[in-house]
């Protein structure tokens, strides 16, 4: 049976920490930033941990990690 290939698009969007948690960037900070307040764009900086429900689904897309 062939090896499972990891989903390359998912690999570019998430980061797996050393302890195994999955981090992602908040949605909504790529474009149309002029209409959003500075408070909203500041709140969207950095990375956040993936929800527990989503973690199981994302781990299937990244079998080698």
Secondary structure, 3 states (H helix, E strand, C coil): CCCCCCCHHHHHHEEECCCCCEEEECCCCCCCCCCCCHHHHHHCCCEEECCHHHHHHHHHHCCCC
